[in-house]
Amino acid sequence: ATQPCFLDLKVGCRQRSVRHDTKKRAHMARKAVKSTSATLGFRVCGMQCLDKKSGQVQRFDKYWGQKVTPESMSKTLSMFFSLGL
């Protein structure tokens, strides 16, 4: 059986919307600054891929994604695209 691979990205420098109240917009702005959203314009929210060497599905949740830095983003994306090869 095959396992789907997915990469969940939140694209955009700001996660604020006019439909949210001021408190929610401030919280979202802080989240953007703490993540790669403010610097790179996107952040990793999670991913899943099949490691063909081990046959194991690798899952990475949003808490793992919150630890991805601008410096580690290249390695993170490389990991996603190379695991399934």
PDB file of N, CA, C and O in Angstrom:
ATOM      1  N   ALA A   1       0.840  -1.185   0.000  1.00  0.00           N
ATOM      2  CA  ALA A   1       0.000   0.000   0.000  1.00  0.00           C
ATOM      3  C   ALA A   1       0.882   1.244   0.000  1.00  0.00           C
ATOM      4  O   ALA A   1       1.986   1.241   0.544  1.00  0.00           O
ATOM      5  N   THR A   2       0.384   2.284  -0.607  1.00  0.00           N
ATOM      6  CA  THR A   2       1.136   3.536  -0.633  1.00  0.00           C
ATOM      7  C   THR A   2       0.626   4.463   0.460  1.00  0.00           C
ATOM      8  O   THR A   2      -0.525   4.381   0.888  1.00  0.00           O
ATOM      9  N   GLN A   3       1.494   5.327   0.888  1.00  0.00           N
ATOM     10  CA  GLN A   3       1.144   6.321   1.901  1.00  0.00           C
ATOM     11  C   GLN A   3       1.243   7.695   1.262  1.00  0.00           C
ATOM     12  O   GLN A   3       2.213   7.981   0.561  1.00  0.00           O
ATOM     13  N   PRO A   4       0.252   8.551   1.493  1.00  0.00           N
ATOM     14  CA  PRO A   4       0.342   9.899   0.921  1.00  0.00           C
ATOM     15  C   PRO A   4       1.420  10.719   1.615  1.00  0.00           C
ATOM     16  O   PRO A   4       1.640  10.607   2.821  1.00  0.00           O
ATOM     17  N   CYS A   5       2.070  11.532   0.829  1.00  0.00           N
ATOM     18  CA  CYS A   5       3.026  12.503   1.366  1.00  0.00           C
ATOM     19  C   CYS A   5       2.364  13.869   1.277  1.00  0.00           C
ATOM     20  O   CYS A   5       1.763  14.209   0.257  1.00  0.00           O
ATOM     21  N   PHE A   6       2.472  14.635   2.326  1.00  0.00           N
ATOM     22  CA  PHE A   6       1.935  15.988   2.262  1.00  0.00           C
ATOM     23  C   PHE A   6       2.808  16.941   3.044  1.00  0.00           C
ATOM     24  O   PHE A   6       3.479  16.567   4.006  1.00  0.00           O
ATOM     25  N   LEU A   7       2.778  18.165   2.607  1.00  0.00           N
ATOM     26  CA  LEU A   7       3.491  19.263   3.260  1.00  0.00           C
ATOM     27  C   LEU A   7       2.466  20.364   3.468  1.00  0.00           C
ATOM     28  O   LEU A   7       1.943  20.920   2.503  1.00  0.00           O
ATOM     29  N   ASP A   8       2.180  20.680   4.718  1.00  0.00           N
ATOM     30  CA  ASP A   8       1.181  21.689   5.058  1.00  0.00           C
ATOM     31  C   ASP A   8       1.909  23.006   5.309  1.00  0.00           C
ATOM     32  O   ASP A   8       2.628  23.152   6.298  1.00  0.00           O
ATOM     33  N   LEU A   9       1.715  23.960   4.403  1.00  0.00           N
ATOM     34  CA  LEU A   9       2.348  25.270   4.515  1.00  0.00           C
ATOM     35  C   LEU A   9       1.294  26.342   4.734  1.00  0.00           C
ATOM     36  O   LEU A   9       0.207  26.288   4.157  1.00  0.00           O
ATOM     37  N   LYS A  10       1.622  27.301   5.561  1.00  0.00           N
ATOM     38  CA  LYS A  10       0.792  28.491   5.725  1.00  0.00           C
ATOM     39  C   LYS A  10       1.532  29.593   4.973  1.00  0.00           C
ATOM     40  O   LYS A  10       2.618  30.005   5.379  1.00  0.00           O
ATOM     41  N   VAL A  11       0.946  30.065   3.882  1.00  0.00           N
ATOM     42  CA  VAL A  11       1.601  31.037   3.030  1.00  0.00           C
ATOM     43  C   VAL A  11       1.076  32.436   3.335  1.00  0.00           C
ATOM     44  O   VAL A  11      -0.134  32.654   3.409  1.00  0.00           O
ATOM     45  N   GLY A  12       1.983  33.363   3.509  1.00  0.00           N
ATOM     46  CA  GLY A  12       1.630  34.748   3.790  1.00  0.00           C
ATOM     47  C   GLY A  12       2.481  35.309   4.902  1.00  0.00           C
ATOM     48  O   GLY A  12       2.859  34.594   5.830  1.00  0.00           O
ATOM     49  N   CYS A  13       2.776  36.567   4.811  1.00  0.00           N
ATOM     50  CA  CYS A  13       3.605  37.229   5.834  1.00  0.00           C
ATOM     51  C   CYS A  13       2.804  37.579   7.074  1.00  0.00           C
ATOM     52  O   CYS A  13       3.354  37.672   8.172  1.00  0.00           O
ATOM     53  N   ARG A  14       1.506  37.772   6.898  1.00  0.00           N
ATOM     54  CA  ARG A  14       0.649  38.163   8.014  1.00  0.00           C
ATOM     55  C   ARG A  14      -0.547  37.243   8.074  1.00  0.00           C
ATOM     56  O   ARG A  14      -1.118  36.895   7.041  1.00  0.00           O
ATOM     57  N   GLN A  15      -0.930  36.847   9.269  1.00  0.00           N
ATOM     58  CA  GLN A  15      -2.103  35.996   9.453  1.00  0.00           C
ATOM     59  C   GLN A  15      -3.212  36.788  10.141  1.00  0.00           C
ATOM     60  O   GLN A  15      -3.860  36.296  11.065  1.00  0.00           O
ATOM     61  N   ARG A  16      -3.418  38.003   9.684  1.00  0.00           N
ATOM     62  CA  ARG A  16      -4.462  38.837  10.277  1.00  0.00           C
ATOM     63  C   ARG A  16      -5.581  39.038   9.256  1.00  0.00           C
ATOM     64  O   ARG A  16      -5.345  39.078   8.048  1.00  0.00           O
ATOM     65  N   SER A  17      -6.771  39.161   9.761  1.00  0.00           N
ATOM     66  CA  SER A  17      -7.915  39.364   8.893  1.00  0.00           C
ATOM     67  C   SER A  17      -8.871  40.364   9.534  1.00  0.00           C
ATOM     68  O   SER A  17      -8.966  40.450  10.758  1.00  0.00           O
ATOM     69  N   VAL A  18      -9.564  41.105   8.708  1.00  0.00           N
ATOM     70  CA  VAL A  18     -10.520  42.089   9.224  1.00  0.00           C
ATOM     71  C   VAL A  18     -11.673  41.421   9.963  1.00  0.00           C
ATOM     72  O   VAL A  18     -12.341  42.055  10.780  1.00  0.00           O
ATOM     73  N   ARG A  19     -11.906  40.141   9.677  1.00  0.00           N
ATOM     74  CA  ARG A  19     -13.020  39.464  10.356  1.00  0.00           C
ATOM     75  C   ARG A  19     -12.694  39.101  11.811  1.00  0.00           C
ATOM     76  O   ARG A  19     -13.595  38.751  12.574  1.00  0.00           O
ATOM     77  N   HIS A  20     -11.405  39.182  12.203  1.00  0.00           N
ATOM     78  CA  HIS A  20     -10.999  38.882  13.569  1.00  0.00           C
ATOM     79  C   HIS A  20     -10.948  40.156  14.407  1.00  0.00           C
ATOM     80  O   HIS A  20     -10.698  41.249  13.899  1.00  0.00           O
ATOM     81  N   ASP A  21     -11.191  39.985  15.691  1.00  0.00           N
ATOM     82  CA  ASP A  21     -11.109  41.149  16.576  1.00  0.00           C
ATOM     83  C   ASP A  21      -9.648  41.533  16.832  1.00  0.00           C
ATOM     84  O   ASP A  21      -8.732  40.816  16.431  1.00  0.00           O
ATOM     85  N   THR A  22      -9.445  42.646  17.488  1.00  0.00           N
ATOM     86  CA  THR A  22      -8.109  43.198  17.722  1.00  0.00           C
ATOM     87  C   THR A  22      -7.226  42.230  18.504  1.00  0.00           C
ATOM     88  O   THR A  22      -6.045  42.076  18.191  1.00  0.00           O
ATOM     89  N   LYS A  23      -7.781  41.589  19.503  1.00  0.00           N
ATOM     90  CA  LYS A  23      -7.009  40.642  20.331  1.00  0.00           C
ATOM     91  C   LYS A  23      -6.511  39.466  19.488  1.00  0.00           C
ATOM     92  O   LYS A  23      -5.350  39.070  19.592  1.00  0.00           O
ATOM     93  N   LYS A  24      -7.384  38.917  18.664  1.00  0.00           N
ATOM     94  CA  LYS A  24      -7.009  37.787  17.806  1.00  0.00           C
ATOM     95  C   LYS A  24      -5.946  38.214  16.787  1.00  0.00           C
ATOM     96  O   LYS A  24      -4.997  37.472  16.535  1.00  0.00           O
ATOM     97  N   ARG A  25      -6.103  39.405  16.202  1.00  0.00           N
ATOM     98  CA  ARG A  25      -5.115  39.887  15.233  1.00  0.00           C
ATOM     99  C   ARG A  25      -3.753  40.071  15.884  1.00  0.00           C
ATOM    100  O   ARG A  25      -2.730  39.768  15.270  1.00  0.00           O
ATOM    101  N   ALA A  26      -3.724  40.560  17.110  1.00  0.00           N
ATOM    102  CA  ALA A  26      -2.456  40.742  17.829  1.00  0.00           C
ATOM    103  C   ALA A  26      -1.800  39.389  18.100  1.00  0.00           C
ATOM    104  O   ALA A  26      -0.586  39.244  17.956  1.00  0.00           O
ATOM    105  N   HIS A  27      -2.599  38.411  18.489  1.00  0.00           N
ATOM    106  CA  HIS A  27      -2.073  37.056  18.719  1.00  0.00           C
ATOM    107  C   HIS A  27      -1.480  36.481  17.433  1.00  0.00           C
ATOM    108  O   HIS A  27      -0.402  35.887  17.457  1.00  0.00           O
ATOM    109  N   MET A  28      -2.171  36.653  16.330  1.00  0.00           N
ATOM    110  CA  MET A  28      -1.695  36.133  15.047  1.00  0.00           C
ATOM    111  C   MET A  28      -0.421  36.853  14.597  1.00  0.00           C
ATOM    112  O   MET A  28       0.463  36.240  14.000  1.00  0.00           O
ATOM    113  N   ALA A  29      -0.330  38.145  14.881  1.00  0.00           N
ATOM    114  CA  ALA A  29       0.872  38.905  14.525  1.00  0.00           C
ATOM    115  C   ALA A  29       2.076  38.397  15.321  1.00  0.00           C
ATOM    116  O   ALA A  29       3.174  38.273  14.778  1.00  0.00           O
ATOM    117  N   ARG A  30       1.870  38.105  16.602  1.00  0.00           N
ATOM    118  CA  ARG A  30       2.958  37.552  17.421  1.00  0.00           C
ATOM    119  C   ARG A  30       3.401  36.191  16.897  1.00  0.00           C
ATOM    120  O   ARG A  30       4.593  35.882  16.881  1.00  0.00           O
ATOM    121  N   LYS A  31       2.435  35.381  16.469  1.00  0.00           N
ATOM    122  CA  LYS A  31       2.747  34.059  15.926  1.00  0.00           C
ATOM    123  C   LYS A  31       3.586  34.187  14.648  1.00  0.00           C
ATOM    124  O   LYS A  31       4.519  33.412  14.438  1.00  0.00           O
ATOM    125  N   ALA A  32       3.259  35.145  13.810  1.00  0.00           N
ATOM    126  CA  ALA A  32       4.011  35.353  12.569  1.00  0.00           C
ATOM    127  C   ALA A  32       5.449  35.752  12.853  1.00  0.00           C
ATOM    128  O   ALA A  32       6.370  35.306  12.170  1.00  0.00           O
ATOM    129  N   VAL A  33       5.639  36.595  13.865  1.00  0.00           N
ATOM    130  CA  VAL A  33       6.984  37.041  14.219  1.00  0.00           C
ATOM    131  C   VAL A  33       7.810  35.889  14.801  1.00  0.00           C
ATOM    132  O   VAL A  33       9.007  35.789  14.534  1.00  0.00           O
ATOM    133  N   LYS A  34       7.174  35.019  15.596  1.00  0.00           N
ATOM    134  CA  LYS A  34       7.878  33.900  16.216  1.00  0.00           C
ATOM    135  C   LYS A  34       8.209  32.797  15.219  1.00  0.00           C
ATOM    136  O   LYS A  34       9.128  32.013  15.454  1.00  0.00           O
ATOM    137  N   SER A  35       7.488  32.724  14.125  1.00  0.00           N
ATOM    138  CA  SER A  35       7.705  31.669  13.134  1.00  0.00           C
ATOM    139  C   SER A  35       8.490  32.241  11.949  1.00  0.00           C
ATOM    140  O   SER A  35       9.021  33.350  12.014  1.00  0.00           O
ATOM    141  N   THR A  36       8.551  31.472  10.882  1.00  0.00           N
ATOM    142  CA  THR A  36       9.236  31.946   9.673  1.00  0.00           C
ATOM    143  C   THR A  36       8.321  32.787   8.781  1.00  0.00           C
ATOM    144  O   THR A  36       8.764  33.279   7.743  1.00  0.00           O
ATOM    145  N   SER A  37       7.065  32.960   9.162  1.00  0.00           N
ATOM    146  CA  SER A  37       6.116  33.714   8.330  1.00  0.00           C
ATOM    147  C   SER A  37       6.580  35.138   8.061  1.00  0.00           C
ATOM    148  O   SER A  37       6.496  35.621   6.932  1.00  0.00           O
ATOM    149  N   ALA A  38       7.066  35.804   9.093  1.00  0.00           N
ATOM    150  CA  ALA A  38       7.455  37.211   8.932  1.00  0.00           C
ATOM    151  C   ALA A  38       8.691  37.365   8.056  1.00  0.00           C
ATOM    152  O   ALA A  38       8.792  38.325   7.292  1.00  0.00           O
ATOM    153  N   THR A  39       9.633  36.427   8.159  1.00  0.00           N
ATOM    154  CA  THR A  39      10.895  36.566   7.419  1.00  0.00           C
ATOM    155  C   THR A  39      10.856  35.908   6.043  1.00  0.00           C
ATOM    156  O   THR A  39      11.394  36.456   5.081  1.00  0.00           O
ATOM    157  N   LEU A  40      10.221  34.734   5.939  1.00  0.00           N
ATOM    158  CA  LEU A  40      10.214  33.992   4.673  1.00  0.00           C
ATOM    159  C   LEU A  40       8.900  34.099   3.902  1.00  0.00           C
ATOM    160  O   LEU A  40       8.854  33.809   2.707  1.00  0.00           O
ATOM    161  N   GLY A  41       7.846  34.511   4.577  1.00  0.00           N
ATOM    162  CA  GLY A  41       6.543  34.616   3.917  1.00  0.00           C
ATOM    163  C   GLY A  41       5.748  33.326   3.958  1.00  0.00           C
ATOM    164  O   GLY A  41       4.687  33.237   3.340  1.00  0.00           O
ATOM    165  N   PHE A  42       6.240  32.323   4.674  1.00  0.00           N
ATOM    166  CA  PHE A  42       5.504  31.067   4.850  1.00  0.00           C
ATOM    167  C   PHE A  42       6.088  30.332   6.052  1.00  0.00           C
ATOM    168  O   PHE A  42       7.194  30.624   6.506  1.00  0.00           O
ATOM    169  N   ARG A  43       5.311  29.365   6.556  1.00  0.00           N
ATOM    170  CA  ARG A  43       5.809  28.502   7.627  1.00  0.00           C
ATOM    171  C   ARG A  43       5.295  27.085   7.404  1.00  0.00           C
ATOM    172  O   ARG A  43       4.280  26.872   6.741  1.00  0.00           O
ATOM    173  N   VAL A  44       6.008  26.135   7.965  1.00  0.00           N
ATOM    174  CA  VAL A  44       5.606  24.733   7.884  1.00  0.00           C
ATOM    175  C   VAL A  44       4.670  24.443   9.049  1.00  0.00           C
ATOM    176  O   VAL A  44       5.018  24.675  10.207  1.00  0.00           O
ATOM    177  N   CYS A  45       3.481  23.935   8.737  1.00  0.00           N
ATOM    178  CA  CYS A  45       2.517  23.591   9.785  1.00  0.00           C
ATOM    179  C   CYS A  45       2.529  22.100  10.088  1.00  0.00           C
ATOM    180  O   CYS A  45       1.973  21.664  11.097  1.00  0.00           O
ATOM    181  N   GLY A  46       3.152  21.326   9.231  1.00  0.00           N
ATOM    182  CA  GLY A  46       3.244  19.885   9.431  1.00  0.00           C
ATOM    183  C   GLY A  46       3.575  19.208   8.121  1.00  0.00           C
ATOM    184  O   GLY A  46       3.480  19.805   7.049  1.00  0.00           O
ATOM    185  N   MET A  47       3.969  17.941   8.226  1.00  0.00           N
ATOM    186  CA  MET A  47       4.220  17.169   7.013  1.00  0.00           C
ATOM    187  C   MET A  47       4.219  15.690   7.339  1.00  0.00           C
ATOM    188  O   MET A  47       4.411  15.273   8.481  1.00  0.00           O
ATOM    189  N   GLN A  48       3.999  14.920   6.301  1.00  0.00           N
ATOM    190  CA  GLN A  48       4.030  13.466   6.398  1.00  0.00           C
ATOM    191  C   GLN A  48       4.681  12.942   5.136  1.00  0.00           C
ATOM    192  O   GLN A  48       4.368  13.394   4.034  1.00  0.00           O
ATOM    193  N   CYS A  49       5.585  11.992   5.290  1.00  0.00           N
ATOM    194  CA  CYS A  49       6.202  11.387   4.119  1.00  0.00           C
ATOM    195  C   CYS A  49       6.641   9.968   4.462  1.00  0.00           C
ATOM    196  O   CYS A  49       6.862   9.627   5.624  1.00  0.00           O
ATOM    197  N   LEU A  50       6.758   9.166   3.436  1.00  0.00           N
ATOM    198  CA  LEU A  50       7.170   7.780   3.587  1.00  0.00           C
ATOM    199  C   LEU A  50       8.669   7.699   3.361  1.00  0.00           C
ATOM    200  O   LEU A  50       9.171   8.085   2.305  1.00  0.00           O
ATOM    201  N   ASP A  51       9.372   7.201   4.351  1.00  0.00           N
ATOM    202  CA  ASP A  51      10.807   6.962   4.210  1.00  0.00           C
ATOM    203  C   ASP A  51      10.956   5.619   3.513  1.00  0.00           C
ATOM    204  O   ASP A  51      10.772   4.571   4.132  1.00  0.00           O
ATOM    205  N   LYS A  52      11.288   5.647   2.224  1.00  0.00           N
ATOM    206  CA  LYS A  52      11.329   4.411   1.439  1.00  0.00           C
ATOM    207  C   LYS A  52      12.417   3.460   1.908  1.00  0.00           C
ATOM    208  O   LYS A  52      12.298   2.248   1.728  1.00  0.00           O
ATOM    209  N   LYS A  53      13.475   3.990   2.507  1.00  0.00           N
ATOM    210  CA  LYS A  53      14.543   3.115   3.006  1.00  0.00           C
ATOM    211  C   LYS A  53      14.061   2.262   4.163  1.00  0.00           C
ATOM    212  O   LYS A  53      14.335   1.063   4.210  1.00  0.00           O
ATOM    213  N   SER A  54      13.342   2.874   5.102  1.00  0.00           N
ATOM    214  CA  SER A  54      12.872   2.138   6.280  1.00  0.00           C
ATOM    215  C   SER A  54      11.456   1.601   6.114  1.00  0.00           C
ATOM    216  O   SER A  54      11.044   0.696   6.839  1.00  0.00           O
ATOM    217  N   GLY A  55      10.705   2.160   5.155  1.00  0.00           N
ATOM    218  CA  GLY A  55       9.314   1.769   4.981  1.00  0.00           C
ATOM    219  C   GLY A  55       8.386   2.393   6.010  1.00  0.00           C
ATOM    220  O   GLY A  55       7.203   2.056   6.060  1.00  0.00           O
ATOM    221  N   GLN A  56       8.898   3.285   6.821  1.00  0.00           N
ATOM    222  CA  GLN A  56       8.115   3.913   7.879  1.00  0.00           C
ATOM    223  C   GLN A  56       7.577   5.273   7.435  1.00  0.00           C
ATOM    224  O   GLN A  56       8.244   6.025   6.724  1.00  0.00           O
ATOM    225  N   VAL A  57       6.364   5.565   7.871  1.00  0.00           N
ATOM    226  CA  VAL A  57       5.783   6.884   7.627  1.00  0.00           C
ATOM    227  C   VAL A  57       6.356   7.835   8.675  1.00  0.00           C
ATOM    228  O   VAL A  57       6.321   7.550   9.872  1.00  0.00           O
ATOM    229  N   GLN A  58       6.874   8.946   8.219  1.00  0.00           N
ATOM    230  CA  GLN A  58       7.410   9.974   9.102  1.00  0.00           C
ATOM    231  C   GLN A  58       6.364  11.079   9.210  1.00  0.00           C
ATOM    232  O   GLN A  58       5.925  11.625   8.198  1.00  0.00           O
ATOM    233  N   ARG A  59       5.971  11.405  10.427  1.00  0.00           N
ATOM    234  CA  ARG A  59       4.974  12.460  10.656  1.00  0.00           C
ATOM    235  C   ARG A  59       5.586  13.561  11.519  1.00  0.00           C
ATOM    236  O   ARG A  59       6.271  13.295  12.507  1.00  0.00           O
ATOM    237  N   PHE A  60       5.320  14.789  11.121  1.00  0.00           N
ATOM    238  CA  PHE A  60       5.819  15.951  11.831  1.00  0.00           C
ATOM    239  C   PHE A  60       4.647  16.898  12.039  1.00  0.00           C
ATOM    240  O   PHE A  60       4.036  17.347  11.069  1.00  0.00           O
ATOM    241  N   ASP A  61       4.326  17.205  13.286  1.00  0.00           N
ATOM    242  CA  ASP A  61       3.135  18.002  13.585  1.00  0.00           C
ATOM    243  C   ASP A  61       3.440  19.501  13.651  1.00  0.00           C
ATOM    244  O   ASP A  61       4.564  19.936  13.404  1.00  0.00           O
ATOM    245  N   LYS A  62       2.415  20.269  13.988  1.00  0.00           N
ATOM    246  CA  LYS A  62       2.562  21.725  14.009  1.00  0.00           C
ATOM    247  C   LYS A  62       3.544  22.183  15.078  1.00  0.00           C
ATOM    248  O   LYS A  62       4.173  23.230  14.923  1.00  0.00           O
ATOM    249  N   TYR A  63       3.690  21.428  16.151  1.00  0.00           N
ATOM    250  CA  TYR A  63       4.638  21.807  17.195  1.00  0.00           C
ATOM    251  C   TYR A  63       6.073  21.636  16.701  1.00  0.00           C
ATOM    252  O   TYR A  63       6.950  22.427  17.047  1.00  0.00           O
ATOM    253  N   TRP A  64       6.305  20.629  15.911  1.00  0.00           N
ATOM    254  CA  TRP A  64       7.604  20.455  15.262  1.00  0.00           C
ATOM    255  C   TRP A  64       7.818  21.609  14.278  1.00  0.00           C
ATOM    256  O   TRP A  64       8.906  22.183  14.224  1.00  0.00           O
ATOM    257  N   GLY A  65       6.794  21.946  13.508  1.00  0.00           N
ATOM    258  CA  GLY A  65       6.882  23.020  12.529  1.00  0.00           C
ATOM    259  C   GLY A  65       7.184  24.368  13.159  1.00  0.00           C
ATOM    260  O   GLY A  65       7.831  25.215  12.542  1.00  0.00           O
ATOM    261  N   GLN A  66       6.717  24.571  14.386  1.00  0.00           N
ATOM    262  CA  GLN A  66       6.977  25.833  15.078  1.00  0.00           C
ATOM    263  C   GLN A  66       8.453  26.005  15.411  1.00  0.00           C
ATOM    264  O   GLN A  66       8.902  27.121  15.675  1.00  0.00           O
ATOM    265  N   LYS A  67       9.207  24.917  15.400  1.00  0.00           N
ATOM    266  CA  LYS A  67      10.639  24.972  15.718  1.00  0.00           C
ATOM    267  C   LYS A  67      11.513  25.184  14.480  1.00  0.00           C
ATOM    268  O   LYS A  67      12.720  25.391  14.597  1.00  0.00           O
ATOM    269  N   VAL A  68      10.900  25.131  13.297  1.00  0.00           N
ATOM    270  CA  VAL A  68      11.665  25.360  12.065  1.00  0.00           C
ATOM    271  C   VAL A  68      12.034  26.844  12.001  1.00  0.00           C
ATOM    272  O   VAL A  68      11.184  27.717  12.177  1.00  0.00           O
ATOM    273  N   THR A  69      13.289  27.104  11.751  1.00  0.00           N
ATOM    274  CA  THR A  69      13.804  28.476  11.689  1.00  0.00           C
ATOM    275  C   THR A  69      14.127  28.838  10.240  1.00  0.00           C
ATOM    276  O   THR A  69      14.175  27.955   9.383  1.00  0.00           O
ATOM    277  N   PRO A  70      14.346  30.103   9.959  1.00  0.00           N
ATOM    278  CA  PRO A  70      14.772  30.458   8.595  1.00  0.00           C
ATOM    279  C   PRO A  70      16.050  29.703   8.193  1.00  0.00           C
ATOM    280  O   PRO A  70      16.223  29.336   7.031  1.00  0.00           O
ATOM    281  N   GLU A  71      16.932  29.480   9.160  1.00  0.00           N
ATOM    282  CA  GLU A  71      18.184  28.777   8.872  1.00  0.00           C
ATOM    283  C   GLU A  71      17.972  27.288   8.598  1.00  0.00           C
ATOM    284  O   GLU A  71      18.735  26.686   7.842  1.00  0.00           O
ATOM    285  N   SER A  72      16.948  26.691   9.203  1.00  0.00           N
ATOM    286  CA  SER A  72      16.715  25.257   9.006  1.00  0.00           C
ATOM    287  C   SER A  72      15.653  24.947   7.944  1.00  0.00           C
ATOM    288  O   SER A  72      15.376  23.778   7.673  1.00  0.00           O
ATOM    289  N   MET A  73      15.058  25.985   7.341  1.00  0.00           N
ATOM    290  CA  MET A  73      13.986  25.751   6.364  1.00  0.00           C
ATOM    291  C   MET A  73      14.477  24.961   5.158  1.00  0.00           C
ATOM    292  O   MET A  73      13.781  24.054   4.701  1.00  0.00           O
ATOM    293  N   SER A  74      15.638  25.276   4.640  1.00  0.00           N
ATOM    294  CA  SER A  74      16.167  24.562   3.481  1.00  0.00           C
ATOM    295  C   SER A  74      16.322  23.073   3.792  1.00  0.00           C
ATOM    296  O   SER A  74      15.964  22.225   2.975  1.00  0.00           O
ATOM    297  N   LYS A  75      16.846  22.763   4.957  1.00  0.00           N
ATOM    298  CA  LYS A  75      17.016  21.362   5.368  1.00  0.00           C
ATOM    299  C   LYS A  75      15.656  20.679   5.526  1.00  0.00           C
ATOM    300  O   LYS A  75      15.490  19.516   5.157  1.00  0.00           O
ATOM    301  N   THR A  76      14.697  21.405   6.071  1.00  0.00           N
ATOM    302  CA  THR A  76      13.347  20.867   6.269  1.00  0.00           C
ATOM    303  C   THR A  76      12.707  20.503   4.927  1.00  0.00           C
ATOM    304  O   THR A  76      12.166  19.408   4.771  1.00  0.00           O
ATOM    305  N   LEU A  77      12.770  21.419   3.964  1.00  0.00           N
ATOM    306  CA  LEU A  77      12.186  21.148   2.649  1.00  0.00           C
ATOM    307  C   LEU A  77      12.945  20.038   1.933  1.00  0.00           C
ATOM    308  O   LEU A  77      12.335  19.200   1.269  1.00  0.00           O
ATOM    309  N   SER A  78      14.248  20.022   2.059  1.00  0.00           N
ATOM    310  CA  SER A  78      15.049  18.950   1.459  1.00  0.00           C
ATOM    311  C   SER A  78      14.670  17.600   2.041  1.00  0.00           C
ATOM    312  O   SER A  78      14.586  16.608   1.317  1.00  0.00           O
ATOM    313  N   MET A  79      14.441  17.560   3.350  1.00  0.00           N
ATOM    314  CA  MET A  79      14.045  16.320   4.003  1.00  0.00           C
ATOM    315  C   MET A  79      12.723  15.820   3.431  1.00  0.00           C
ATOM    316  O   MET A  79      12.581  14.632   3.143  1.00  0.00           O
ATOM    317  N   PHE A  80      11.761  16.717   3.267  1.00  0.00           N
ATOM    318  CA  PHE A  80      10.463  16.312   2.726  1.00  0.00           C
ATOM    319  C   PHE A  80      10.610  15.743   1.321  1.00  0.00           C
ATOM    320  O   PHE A  80      10.069  14.678   1.020  1.00  0.00           O
ATOM    321  N   PHE A  81      11.327  16.436   0.475  1.00  0.00           N
ATOM    322  CA  PHE A  81      11.422  16.011  -0.921  1.00  0.00           C
ATOM    323  C   PHE A  81      12.348  14.820  -1.128  1.00  0.00           C
ATOM    324  O   PHE A  81      12.223  14.119  -2.132  1.00  0.00           O
ATOM    325  N   SER A  82      13.266  14.576  -0.214  1.00  0.00           N
ATOM    326  CA  SER A  82      14.190  13.450  -0.406  1.00  0.00           C
ATOM    327  C   SER A  82      13.731  12.176   0.278  1.00  0.00           C
ATOM    328  O   SER A  82      14.142  11.096  -0.147  1.00  0.00           O
ATOM    329  N   LEU A  83      12.911  12.237   1.305  1.00  0.00           N
ATOM    330  CA  LEU A  83      12.500  11.019   2.002  1.00  0.00           C
ATOM    331  C   LEU A  83      11.752  10.054   1.103  1.00  0.00           C
ATOM    332  O   LEU A  83      11.914   8.840   1.220  1.00  0.00           O
ATOM    333  N   GLY A  84      10.951  10.572   0.226  1.00  0.00           N
ATOM    334  CA  GLY A  84      10.150   9.710  -0.630  1.00  0.00           C
ATOM    335  C   GLY A  84      10.861   9.198  -1.866  1.00  0.00           C
ATOM    336  O   GLY A  84      10.264   8.477  -2.665  1.00  0.00           O
ATOM    337  N   LEU A  85      12.124   9.555  -2.039  1.00  0.00           N
ATOM    338  CA  LEU A  85      12.856   9.135  -3.239  1.00  0.00           C
ATOM    339  C   LEU A  85      13.459   7.758  -3.081  1.00  0.00           C
ATOM    340  O   LEU A  85      14.107   7.258  -4.001  1.00  0.00           O
TER     341      LEU A  85
END
